[in-house]
C-alpha cells in the first residue's frame, strides 16, 4: 500500500471532525507534562469537546477548502485540535482557564462558526459566558419585573390590609 493511501483515512477523519464544528481551536501543547495533559483531556471530555493530536501535514491537507483553511499558517510545532460541535465558545473558555494554570500551553488560533480568530482575539472569545449562563440571565431579567410587582403588591397588602391589595392587583391587571 502506498503512503498516500495510508494517510488518506487520517485526513478524512480530520475533515469529518471539523466539518460541522461550531468551534475548531488549534492549541500548542508543548511543555505540558503527562499529568497536565491527562487533566486537560479529562476536563475537555467533561465539557463534550473533542481533543486530539494530529500531524500538521495531515491537518493541512484536511483544512484545504474548508473554513479552517486559515489555520494552516499556524501549523508548526506541536499542535492539537480542540473541536466542539455544540458550543461555539466552550473550547476557548476551557482551554483559556487551563492555560492560566499552565502557562506553557498556548492557544494558537481558532475558527468559530466559520470566522477566523487570531491568538489575540481568543481571550475575548473565552470571556463569553456559556449558553446556559446567558439563558439564565435572560430569564432572570424577564422575571425581574414580575417579581418586583409581586413584592410591591405584597407590601401594599401588608400595609393597608387584604382588600386594598386585591384592588391594587385588579388595577395592575388592567
Biotite code that builds the C-alpha atoms (Angstrom):
import biotite.structure as struc

atoms = struc.array([
    struc.Atom([0.000, 0.000, 0.000], chain_id="A", res_id=1, res_name="UNK", atom_name="CA", element="C"),
    struc.Atom([1.318, 3.457, -0.883], chain_id="A", res_id=2, res_name="UNK", atom_name="CA", element="C"),
    struc.Atom([1.922, 6.102, 1.792], chain_id="A", res_id=3, res_name="UNK", atom_name="CA", element="C"),
    struc.Atom([-0.817, 8.303, 0.351], chain_id="A", res_id=4, res_name="UNK", atom_name="CA", element="C"),
    struc.Atom([-3.381, 5.527, 0.794], chain_id="A", res_id=5, res_name="UNK", atom_name="CA", element="C"),
    struc.Atom([-2.342, 5.092, 4.428], chain_id="A", res_id=6, res_name="UNK", atom_name="CA", element="C"),
    struc.Atom([-2.660, 8.808, 5.168], chain_id="A", res_id=7, res_name="UNK", atom_name="CA", element="C"),
    struc.Atom([-5.991, 9.329, 3.410], chain_id="A", res_id=8, res_name="UNK", atom_name="CA", element="C"),
    struc.Atom([-8.129, 7.872, 6.266], chain_id="A", res_id=9, res_name="UNK", atom_name="CA", element="C"),
    struc.Atom([-6.477, 10.200, 8.779], chain_id="A", res_id=10, res_name="UNK", atom_name="CA", element="C"),
    struc.Atom([-7.069, 13.229, 6.539], chain_id="A", res_id=11, res_name="UNK", atom_name="CA", element="C"),
    struc.Atom([-10.693, 12.135, 6.085], chain_id="A", res_id=12, res_name="UNK", atom_name="CA", element="C"),
    struc.Atom([-11.089, 11.709, 9.862], chain_id="A", res_id=13, res_name="UNK", atom_name="CA", element="C"),
    struc.Atom([-9.868, 15.266, 10.468], chain_id="A", res_id=14, res_name="UNK", atom_name="CA", element="C"),
    struc.Atom([-12.141, 16.599, 7.716], chain_id="A", res_id=15, res_name="UNK", atom_name="CA", element="C"),
    struc.Atom([-15.126, 14.811, 9.304], chain_id="A", res_id=16, res_name="UNK", atom_name="CA", element="C"),
    struc.Atom([-14.270, 16.151, 12.763], chain_id="A", res_id=17, res_name="UNK", atom_name="CA", element="C"),
    struc.Atom([-14.135, 19.791, 11.617], chain_id="A", res_id=18, res_name="UNK", atom_name="CA", element="C"),
    struc.Atom([-16.965, 19.536, 9.061], chain_id="A", res_id=19, res_name="UNK", atom_name="CA", element="C"),
    struc.Atom([-19.933, 20.505, 11.273], chain_id="A", res_id=20, res_name="UNK", atom_name="CA", element="C"),
    struc.Atom([-17.966, 22.007, 14.142], chain_id="A", res_id=21, res_name="UNK", atom_name="CA", element="C"),
    struc.Atom([-19.104, 25.166, 15.887], chain_id="A", res_id=22, res_name="UNK", atom_name="CA", element="C"),
    struc.Atom([-15.544, 25.798, 17.080], chain_id="A", res_id=23, res_name="UNK", atom_name="CA", element="C"),
    struc.Atom([-12.151, 24.484, 15.993], chain_id="A", res_id=24, res_name="UNK", atom_name="CA", element="C"),
    struc.Atom([-9.298, 25.664, 18.192], chain_id="A", res_id=25, res_name="UNK", atom_name="CA", element="C"),
    struc.Atom([-5.630, 24.994, 17.498], chain_id="A", res_id=26, res_name="UNK", atom_name="CA", element="C"),
    struc.Atom([-3.504, 24.519, 20.634], chain_id="A", res_id=27, res_name="UNK", atom_name="CA", element="C"),
    struc.Atom([0.263, 24.272, 21.098], chain_id="A", res_id=28, res_name="UNK", atom_name="CA", element="C"),
    struc.Atom([0.674, 21.785, 23.927], chain_id="A", res_id=29, res_name="UNK", atom_name="CA", element="C"),
    struc.Atom([4.477, 21.711, 24.059], chain_id="A", res_id=30, res_name="UNK", atom_name="CA", element="C"),
    struc.Atom([5.858, 21.770, 27.582], chain_id="A", res_id=31, res_name="UNK", atom_name="CA", element="C"),
    struc.Atom([2.897, 20.083, 29.279], chain_id="A", res_id=32, res_name="UNK", atom_name="CA", element="C"),
    struc.Atom([3.645, 17.112, 31.494], chain_id="A", res_id=33, res_name="UNK", atom_name="CA", element="C"),
    struc.Atom([1.756, 13.846, 31.118], chain_id="A", res_id=34, res_name="UNK", atom_name="CA", element="C"),
    struc.Atom([-0.227, 14.612, 34.274], chain_id="A", res_id=35, res_name="UNK", atom_name="CA", element="C"),
    struc.Atom([-1.205, 18.057, 32.973], chain_id="A", res_id=36, res_name="UNK", atom_name="CA", element="C"),
    struc.Atom([-2.188, 16.611, 29.597], chain_id="A", res_id=37, res_name="UNK", atom_name="CA", element="C"),
    struc.Atom([-4.295, 13.932, 31.289], chain_id="A", res_id=38, res_name="UNK", atom_name="CA", element="C"),
    struc.Atom([-6.036, 16.584, 33.403], chain_id="A", res_id=39, res_name="UNK", atom_name="CA", element="C"),
    struc.Atom([-6.652, 18.687, 30.278], chain_id="A", res_id=40, res_name="UNK", atom_name="CA", element="C"),
    struc.Atom([-8.145, 15.765, 28.360], chain_id="A", res_id=41, res_name="UNK", atom_name="CA", element="C"),
    struc.Atom([-10.435, 14.873, 31.279], chain_id="A", res_id=42, res_name="UNK", atom_name="CA", element="C"),
    struc.Atom([-11.643, 18.465, 31.579], chain_id="A", res_id=43, res_name="UNK", atom_name="CA", element="C"),
    struc.Atom([-12.301, 18.712, 27.839], chain_id="A", res_id=44, res_name="UNK", atom_name="CA", element="C"),
    struc.Atom([-14.120, 15.364, 27.784], chain_id="A", res_id=45, res_name="UNK", atom_name="CA", element="C"),
    struc.Atom([-16.423, 16.566, 30.586], chain_id="A", res_id=46, res_name="UNK", atom_name="CA", element="C"),
    struc.Atom([-17.215, 19.680, 28.513], chain_id="A", res_id=47, res_name="UNK", atom_name="CA", element="C"),
    struc.Atom([-18.024, 17.495, 25.460], chain_id="A", res_id=48, res_name="UNK", atom_name="CA", element="C"),
    struc.Atom([-15.029, 18.786, 23.495], chain_id="A", res_id=49, res_name="UNK", atom_name="CA", element="C"),
    struc.Atom([-13.129, 16.533, 21.122], chain_id="A", res_id=50, res_name="UNK", atom_name="CA", element="C"),
    struc.Atom([-9.358, 16.942, 21.674], chain_id="A", res_id=51, res_name="UNK", atom_name="CA", element="C"),
    struc.Atom([-6.828, 15.079, 19.584], chain_id="A", res_id=52, res_name="UNK", atom_name="CA", element="C"),
    struc.Atom([-3.255, 15.433, 18.350], chain_id="A", res_id=53, res_name="UNK", atom_name="CA", element="C"),
    struc.Atom([-2.737, 15.081, 14.597], chain_id="A", res_id=54, res_name="UNK", atom_name="CA", element="C"),
    struc.Atom([0.279, 15.605, 12.382], chain_id="A", res_id=55, res_name="UNK", atom_name="CA", element="C"),
    struc.Atom([0.471, 19.120, 10.986], chain_id="A", res_id=56, res_name="UNK", atom_name="CA", element="C"),
    struc.Atom([0.708, 17.872, 7.393], chain_id="A", res_id=57, res_name="UNK", atom_name="CA", element="C"),
    struc.Atom([-2.476, 15.830, 7.835], chain_id="A", res_id=58, res_name="UNK", atom_name="CA", element="C"),
    struc.Atom([-4.324, 18.825, 9.270], chain_id="A", res_id=59, res_name="UNK", atom_name="CA", element="C"),
    struc.Atom([-3.001, 20.952, 6.410], chain_id="A", res_id=60, res_name="UNK", atom_name="CA", element="C"),
    struc.Atom([-4.496, 18.587, 3.822], chain_id="A", res_id=61, res_name="UNK", atom_name="CA", element="C"),
    struc.Atom([-7.795, 18.278, 5.730], chain_id="A", res_id=62, res_name="UNK", atom_name="CA", element="C"),
    struc.Atom([-8.218, 22.048, 6.154], chain_id="A", res_id=63, res_name="UNK", atom_name="CA", element="C"),
    struc.Atom([-7.854, 22.850, 2.440], chain_id="A", res_id=64, res_name="UNK", atom_name="CA", element="C"),
    struc.Atom([-11.113, 24.174, 1.025], chain_id="A", res_id=65, res_name="UNK", atom_name="CA", element="C"),
    struc.Atom([-12.828, 24.493, 4.420], chain_id="A", res_id=66, res_name="UNK", atom_name="CA", element="C"),
    struc.Atom([-13.422, 27.483, 6.719], chain_id="A", res_id=67, res_name="UNK", atom_name="CA", element="C"),
    struc.Atom([-10.471, 26.142, 8.770], chain_id="A", res_id=68, res_name="UNK", atom_name="CA", element="C"),
    struc.Atom([-8.039, 26.838, 5.915], chain_id="A", res_id=69, res_name="UNK", atom_name="CA", element="C"),
    struc.Atom([-6.747, 29.964, 7.675], chain_id="A", res_id=70, res_name="UNK", atom_name="CA", element="C"),
    struc.Atom([-5.402, 27.737, 10.457], chain_id="A", res_id=71, res_name="UNK", atom_name="CA", element="C"),
    struc.Atom([-2.864, 26.263, 8.007], chain_id="A", res_id=72, res_name="UNK", atom_name="CA", element="C"),
    struc.Atom([-0.488, 29.189, 8.516], chain_id="A", res_id=73, res_name="UNK", atom_name="CA", element="C"),
    struc.Atom([-0.156, 28.206, 12.195], chain_id="A", res_id=74, res_name="UNK", atom_name="CA", element="C"),
    struc.Atom([0.670, 24.540, 11.609], chain_id="A", res_id=75, res_name="UNK", atom_name="CA", element="C"),
    struc.Atom([4.186, 24.476, 13.017], chain_id="A", res_id=76, res_name="UNK", atom_name="CA", element="C"),
    struc.Atom([5.372, 22.787, 16.180], chain_id="A", res_id=77, res_name="UNK", atom_name="CA", element="C"),
    struc.Atom([3.341, 20.555, 18.475], chain_id="A", res_id=78, res_name="UNK", atom_name="CA", element="C"),
    struc.Atom([-0.317, 21.228, 17.760], chain_id="A", res_id=79, res_name="UNK", atom_name="CA", element="C"),
    struc.Atom([-3.589, 19.631, 18.786], chain_id="A", res_id=80, res_name="UNK", atom_name="CA", element="C"),
    struc.Atom([-7.198, 20.298, 17.816], chain_id="A", res_id=81, res_name="UNK", atom_name="CA", element="C"),
    struc.Atom([-9.992, 21.052, 20.260], chain_id="A", res_id=82, res_name="UNK", atom_name="CA", element="C"),
    struc.Atom([-13.347, 20.774, 18.498], chain_id="A", res_id=83, res_name="UNK", atom_name="CA", element="C"),
    struc.Atom([-16.871, 21.379, 19.744], chain_id="A", res_id=84, res_name="UNK", atom_name="CA", element="C"),
    struc.Atom([-19.898, 20.557, 17.642], chain_id="A", res_id=85, res_name="UNK", atom_name="CA", element="C"),
    struc.Atom([-22.412, 22.027, 20.092], chain_id="A", res_id=86, res_name="UNK", atom_name="CA", element="C"),
    struc.Atom([-20.958, 25.062, 21.931], chain_id="A", res_id=87, res_name="UNK", atom_name="CA", element="C"),
    struc.Atom([-19.083, 27.717, 19.983], chain_id="A", res_id=88, res_name="UNK", atom_name="CA", element="C"),
    struc.Atom([-17.232, 29.166, 22.965], chain_id="A", res_id=89, res_name="UNK", atom_name="CA", element="C"),
    struc.Atom([-16.637, 26.114, 25.174], chain_id="A", res_id=90, res_name="UNK", atom_name="CA", element="C"),
    struc.Atom([-13.180, 25.154, 23.837], chain_id="A", res_id=91, res_name="UNK", atom_name="CA", element="C"),
    struc.Atom([-11.882, 28.700, 24.226], chain_id="A", res_id=92, res_name="UNK", atom_name="CA", element="C"),
    struc.Atom([-13.311, 29.003, 27.756], chain_id="A", res_id=93, res_name="UNK", atom_name="CA", element="C"),
    struc.Atom([-11.987, 25.659, 28.997], chain_id="A", res_id=94, res_name="UNK", atom_name="CA", element="C"),
    struc.Atom([-8.570, 25.983, 27.363], chain_id="A", res_id=95, res_name="UNK", atom_name="CA", element="C"),
    struc.Atom([-8.077, 29.615, 28.432], chain_id="A", res_id=96, res_name="UNK", atom_name="CA", element="C"),
    struc.Atom([-8.849, 28.628, 32.019], chain_id="A", res_id=97, res_name="UNK", atom_name="CA", element="C"),
    struc.Atom([-6.401, 25.721, 31.772], chain_id="A", res_id=98, res_name="UNK", atom_name="CA", element="C"),
    struc.Atom([-3.746, 27.971, 30.199], chain_id="A", res_id=99, res_name="UNK", atom_name="CA", element="C"),
    struc.Atom([-3.945, 30.320, 33.206], chain_id="A", res_id=100, res_name="UNK", atom_name="CA", element="C"),
    struc.Atom([-2.796, 27.459, 35.446], chain_id="A", res_id=101, res_name="UNK", atom_name="CA", element="C"),
    struc.Atom([-0.380, 26.040, 32.857], chain_id="A", res_id=102, res_name="UNK", atom_name="CA", element="C"),
    struc.Atom([1.284, 28.924, 31.002], chain_id="A", res_id=103, res_name="UNK", atom_name="CA", element="C"),
    struc.Atom([3.303, 26.598, 28.765], chain_id="A", res_id=104, res_name="UNK", atom_name="CA", element="C"),
    struc.Atom([0.169, 25.775, 26.802], chain_id="A", res_id=105, res_name="UNK", atom_name="CA", element="C"),
    struc.Atom([-0.620, 28.272, 24.066], chain_id="A", res_id=106, res_name="UNK", atom_name="CA", element="C"),
    struc.Atom([-3.911, 28.969, 22.295], chain_id="A", res_id=107, res_name="UNK", atom_name="CA", element="C"),
    struc.Atom([-2.762, 29.406, 18.700], chain_id="A", res_id=108, res_name="UNK", atom_name="CA", element="C"),
    struc.Atom([-5.840, 30.286, 16.605], chain_id="A", res_id=109, res_name="UNK", atom_name="CA", element="C"),
    struc.Atom([-9.497, 29.369, 16.172], chain_id="A", res_id=110, res_name="UNK", atom_name="CA", element="C"),
    struc.Atom([-12.327, 29.171, 13.686], chain_id="A", res_id=111, res_name="UNK", atom_name="CA", element="C"),
    struc.Atom([-15.710, 29.763, 15.319], chain_id="A", res_id=112, res_name="UNK", atom_name="CA", element="C"),
    struc.Atom([-18.837, 29.400, 13.217], chain_id="A", res_id=113, res_name="UNK", atom_name="CA", element="C"),
    struc.Atom([-16.751, 29.917, 10.080], chain_id="A", res_id=114, res_name="UNK", atom_name="CA", element="C"),
    struc.Atom([-14.954, 33.040, 11.329], chain_id="A", res_id=115, res_name="UNK", atom_name="CA", element="C"),
    struc.Atom([-11.186, 33.069, 11.919], chain_id="A", res_id=116, res_name="UNK", atom_name="CA", element="C"),
    struc.Atom([-9.857, 34.338, 15.261], chain_id="A", res_id=117, res_name="UNK", atom_name="CA", element="C"),
    struc.Atom([-6.266, 35.476, 15.801], chain_id="A", res_id=118, res_name="UNK", atom_name="CA", element="C"),
    struc.Atom([-4.464, 34.459, 19.001], chain_id="A", res_id=119, res_name="UNK", atom_name="CA", element="C"),
    struc.Atom([-5.125, 37.908, 20.479], chain_id="A", res_id=120, res_name="UNK", atom_name="CA", element="C"),
    struc.Atom([-8.891, 37.538, 19.901], chain_id="A", res_id=121, res_name="UNK", atom_name="CA", element="C"),
    struc.Atom([-9.245, 34.125, 21.522], chain_id="A", res_id=122, res_name="UNK", atom_name="CA", element="C"),
    struc.Atom([-9.306, 35.577, 25.051], chain_id="A", res_id=123, res_name="UNK", atom_name="CA", element="C"),
    struc.Atom([-12.302, 37.766, 24.192], chain_id="A", res_id=124, res_name="UNK", atom_name="CA", element="C"),
    struc.Atom([-13.990, 34.636, 22.847], chain_id="A", res_id=125, res_name="UNK", atom_name="CA", element="C"),
    struc.Atom([-13.198, 32.821, 26.105], chain_id="A", res_id=126, res_name="UNK", atom_name="CA", element="C"),
    struc.Atom([-14.827, 35.623, 28.114], chain_id="A", res_id=127, res_name="UNK", atom_name="CA", element="C"),
    struc.Atom([-18.244, 34.949, 26.543], chain_id="A", res_id=128, res_name="UNK", atom_name="CA", element="C"),
    struc.Atom([-20.379, 33.030, 29.055], chain_id="A", res_id=129, res_name="UNK", atom_name="CA", element="C"),
    struc.Atom([-21.850, 29.653, 28.161], chain_id="A", res_id=130, res_name="UNK", atom_name="CA", element="C"),
    struc.Atom([-25.260, 29.347, 26.537], chain_id="A", res_id=131, res_name="UNK", atom_name="CA", element="C"),
    struc.Atom([-26.811, 28.150, 29.806], chain_id="A", res_id=132, res_name="UNK", atom_name="CA", element="C"),
    struc.Atom([-25.481, 31.172, 31.713], chain_id="A", res_id=133, res_name="UNK", atom_name="CA", element="C"),
    struc.Atom([-26.757, 33.559, 29.030], chain_id="A", res_id=134, res_name="UNK", atom_name="CA", element="C"),
    struc.Atom([-30.202, 31.912, 29.040], chain_id="A", res_id=135, res_name="UNK", atom_name="CA", element="C"),
    struc.Atom([-30.293, 32.136, 32.827], chain_id="A", res_id=136, res_name="UNK", atom_name="CA", element="C"),
    struc.Atom([-29.510, 35.842, 32.666], chain_id="A", res_id=137, res_name="UNK", atom_name="CA", element="C"),
    struc.Atom([-32.190, 36.378, 30.023], chain_id="A", res_id=138, res_name="UNK", atom_name="CA", element="C"),
    struc.Atom([-34.861, 34.565, 32.037], chain_id="A", res_id=139, res_name="UNK", atom_name="CA", element="C"),
    struc.Atom([-33.772, 36.354, 35.191], chain_id="A", res_id=140, res_name="UNK", atom_name="CA", element="C"),
    struc.Atom([-34.157, 39.736, 33.521], chain_id="A", res_id=141, res_name="UNK", atom_name="CA", element="C"),
    struc.Atom([-37.559, 38.729, 32.157], chain_id="A", res_id=142, res_name="UNK", atom_name="CA", element="C"),
    struc.Atom([-38.702, 37.502, 35.568], chain_id="A", res_id=143, res_name="UNK", atom_name="CA", element="C"),
    struc.Atom([-37.458, 40.567, 37.459], chain_id="A", res_id=144, res_name="UNK", atom_name="CA", element="C"),
    struc.Atom([-40.351, 42.951, 36.648], chain_id="A", res_id=145, res_name="UNK", atom_name="CA", element="C"),
    struc.Atom([-42.924, 40.310, 37.616], chain_id="A", res_id=146, res_name="UNK", atom_name="CA", element="C"),
    struc.Atom([-41.138, 39.585, 40.893], chain_id="A", res_id=147, res_name="UNK", atom_name="CA", element="C"),
    struc.Atom([-40.913, 43.306, 41.673], chain_id="A", res_id=148, res_name="UNK", atom_name="CA", element="C"),
    struc.Atom([-44.645, 43.735, 41.027], chain_id="A", res_id=149, res_name="UNK", atom_name="CA", element="C"),
    struc.Atom([-45.411, 40.824, 43.342], chain_id="A", res_id=150, res_name="UNK", atom_name="CA", element="C"),
    struc.Atom([-43.252, 42.350, 46.094], chain_id="A", res_id=151, res_name="UNK", atom_name="CA", element="C"),
    struc.Atom([-44.973, 45.736, 45.765], chain_id="A", res_id=152, res_name="UNK", atom_name="CA", element="C"),
    struc.Atom([-48.411, 44.141, 45.891], chain_id="A", res_id=153, res_name="UNK", atom_name="CA", element="C"),
    struc.Atom([-47.430, 42.151, 48.966], chain_id="A", res_id=154, res_name="UNK", atom_name="CA", element="C"),
    struc.Atom([-46.171, 45.302, 50.708], chain_id="A", res_id=155, res_name="UNK", atom_name="CA", element="C"),
    struc.Atom([-49.389, 47.121, 49.874], chain_id="A", res_id=156, res_name="UNK", atom_name="CA", element="C"),
    struc.Atom([-51.389, 44.204, 51.255], chain_id="A", res_id=157, res_name="UNK", atom_name="CA", element="C"),
    struc.Atom([-49.387, 44.175, 54.473], chain_id="A", res_id=158, res_name="UNK", atom_name="CA", element="C"),
    struc.Atom([-49.700, 47.931, 54.884], chain_id="A", res_id=159, res_name="UNK", atom_name="CA", element="C"),
    struc.Atom([-53.357, 48.513, 54.028], chain_id="A", res_id=160, res_name="UNK", atom_name="CA", element="C"),
    struc.Atom([-54.916, 45.109, 54.565], chain_id="A", res_id=161, res_name="UNK", atom_name="CA", element="C"),
    struc.Atom([-56.108, 42.434, 52.174], chain_id="A", res_id=162, res_name="UNK", atom_name="CA", element="C"),
    struc.Atom([-58.991, 44.300, 50.382], chain_id="A", res_id=163, res_name="UNK", atom_name="CA", element="C"),
    struc.Atom([-56.684, 47.100, 49.256], chain_id="A", res_id=164, res_name="UNK", atom_name="CA", element="C"),
    struc.Atom([-54.221, 44.573, 47.846], chain_id="A", res_id=165, res_name="UNK", atom_name="CA", element="C"),
    struc.Atom([-56.971, 42.934, 45.807], chain_id="A", res_id=166, res_name="UNK", atom_name="CA", element="C"),
    struc.Atom([-57.896, 46.324, 44.347], chain_id="A", res_id=167, res_name="UNK", atom_name="CA", element="C"),
    struc.Atom([-54.270, 47.083, 43.540], chain_id="A", res_id=168, res_name="UNK", atom_name="CA", element="C"),
    struc.Atom([-53.929, 43.705, 41.848], chain_id="A", res_id=169, res_name="UNK", atom_name="CA", element="C"),
    struc.Atom([-57.067, 44.367, 39.803], chain_id="A", res_id=170, res_name="UNK", atom_name="CA", element="C"),
    struc.Atom([-55.755, 47.796, 38.777], chain_id="A", res_id=171, res_name="UNK", atom_name="CA", element="C"),
    struc.Atom([-52.383, 46.326, 37.806], chain_id="A", res_id=172, res_name="UNK", atom_name="CA", element="C"),
    struc.Atom([-54.103, 43.672, 35.689], chain_id="A", res_id=173, res_name="UNK", atom_name="CA", element="C"),
    struc.Atom([-55.975, 46.334, 33.669], chain_id="A", res_id=174, res_name="UNK", atom_name="CA", element="C"),
])
